[in-house]
Amino acid sequence: MSLINEFRETKERIKELEERLANLSQDSKLQKELEFEEKLRALMAEYNKSLRDITVIIDPQAARSTTRSTTRTRSPRKTKQYNNPHTGEVIETKGGNHKVLKEWKAKWGGDTVESWVTLLD
């Protein structure tokens, strides 16, 4: 796209957005929401409360579920044992970032090497 075309397109988008902004600013629903937000923030400031405090007061169940999900841990990886039929070499690893395993995958291919795996856990 040429620079002049990009300029014209950007100018047109700005014009459309300005029209949309003007329409939104006259919307009574938006005015009520803005008024509500303003009053709520003033009330929170008056009582020195944060949004998290308000959430706990209004819906304690939601507050508990969010803390539970943030403290969840991933289950540990299972140990895999790779037995190379060409060399008889055996490798045990929990991840795919093993030096020898990478060499095998480069030499014999990932699908072939994965066919040599045995889960230990």
Number of C-alpha atoms within 10 A of each C-alpha: 5 6 8 9 10 11 11 11 12 12 12 12 12 12 12 12 12 12 12 11 12 11 10 13 12 10 11 10 11 12 13 11 11 12 12 12 12 12 12 13 16 12 12 15 11 9 9 10 12 11 11 10 14 13 13 13 11 11 11 12 11 12 16 11 10 10 10 10 9 8 8 8 7 6 6 7 10 12 15 19 16 20 18 17 10 6 7 8 10 12 13 16 16 14 11 9 9 13 8 11 20 14 11 15 14 11 11 10 12 13 9 13 19 14 11 14 17 13 12 11 7
